[in-house]
Amino acid sequence: MRQTNDQTLKEALYAFLNTNEKVKNKLFLAKINDFWQSKMGASITRYTTNVELKKHTLYFTITSAPLRHELSFSKEKIKEMMNEMLGESFVEEVVIR
């Protein structure tokens, strides 16, 4: 006899992601990279060399000093945009270096 599952596939995947932080970070980092490129455009993406997500902190490495200074004023807005795109309050801090 077959067993019936009370969980949908979506619920099972969410349960897996909530128990496996490493996989969740990698999935969110991929989403953030795609979102960053589409939302910020080619001019800002060209100066972005590295995007990292470690322990709920999002790190952007920007090669242009004037752009880095300009983006430092928008850290809170970037954090809100990323959390809204991810669908949960995951990013706690944004560091632009």
Secondary structure, 3 states (H helix, E strand, C coil): CCCCCCCCHHHHHHHHHHHCHHHHHHHHHHHHHHHHHHHHHHHHHHHEEEEEEECCEEEEEECCHHHHHHHHCCHHHHHHHHHHHHCCCCCCEEEEC
